[in-house]
């Protein structure tokens, strides 16, 4: 449970039985995860971070919704999720841009994360 809480605070949520992470609004503006086993580091930076976004009720006009995600300078295929193999296995930089416009951030702008409701799971990589 502690690892799930840690990932949630970092703005990521591991999708069970997959290598995917859901992207949420992080509780901190920037952090680096070091993978000593693979010898790589990944830095997650949140643009437009607003400390008011972590309140129980988000005040109007607060940037708290994911507008887009870039991985090593390339726009992600979805702003809702990314894959461990594309980020933490190779290292690099992930930029999560937040917006205050909740309606503009109301879909994934691409493919959905794997689940039973979206057609099942891919084969292992």
N, C-alpha and C positions, 0 to 999 in steps of 0.2 A: 504494500500500500504506500509506503514512503516513496518508492520510486515513481509511482503514478502521480503522487502529489508534487514531487519535484518536477516532473515533466510538465504538469499542468501550470505550475508557476512560471516555467520557461516558455509557455505558449505552445506547447506541443502535447499531443496525446497519442500514444502508440495504439494502433488498430490491432486488436488481438488476432493472432494467427497470420499476420502479414508483416512485411517490412516497412509498412507505411506509417507516417505520422500525420495526424490531423493538425492543421495550423489554427491556433487561437491567438487572441491578443495577449501578449506576454505581460507579466507583472514587473519586468525590469527592461530597461532600454537596450542593453547590450550584454552579451556574455560569450564565453568561449568554452567549448567542450573539447577536452584533450582525450584522444583515443590512444593510450600508450601501447596497446596491443598492436595496432596497425601503424603507429607512429605518425598520426595525422591530427590536425586540429581544425575545428569548424567554428567560425565566429558567426553568431546570429546578431544582427543589428536591426533595431526597430526604428523606422523613420516616423516622425510625427507622434512619438510616444508622449502621452499625457498622464501624469500620476493620478489624475482624477478618474481615469478609466478603471481603476481597481476598486472603486467604491461599490457598495451593494447595489445602489441605484446610480446608473451612469447619467451624469448631468447632460442636458442638451448641449450640443456643440462640442462634445468631447470626442477626440479621435480614439475610438475603441474597436473599430471594425476593420477587418483585413481587406485592403484595397487590391494589393497585388504582392506577389512573392517573386524574387529573383534568386537564382542559384548560380553563383560564380558569374554574375553579370548577364545571365540568360533568363528571360521570363519563364517561370514555371508553367507546366502544362495545366495546372489548376491552382487556384489560390486557396483551396481547401486542404490540400495534402501534398506531401512529397515523399519520396522513397529513401530509406536508409542508405541504399547502395549509391544513390546519386549525391548524397550529402555527407554523411558521417564516415563512410568507408573511404572516400577519396579526399575529404577535407575541403576547405575553402571558405567562401563567404555566402551567407544567406541574408538577404535583406527583406524584411517584412514591412511594407508600407501600410500605415493605418489611416483611416478616414473617419470623419464624424458623420458621414452620410450613410445611415443604416440601410436605406433602401438600395443604394448603389452597391452594397456589399452583400446582397441577399441571395447570391448564387455562386457557384464555383468557377464560373468563366472557363470551363473546361470539363475534363472528365471527373467523375465522382470517385471517392475512395472505394476500394473493393469491399463488398458486403454481400450477404445473401440477397438483399433487396435490389442490388444493382447487377445481379447475374452471377454471383459466386466469386470464387477466388482464382487468381492465376496460378500457374505452376510455380514452384520455388525457383529462385534465380540462382 
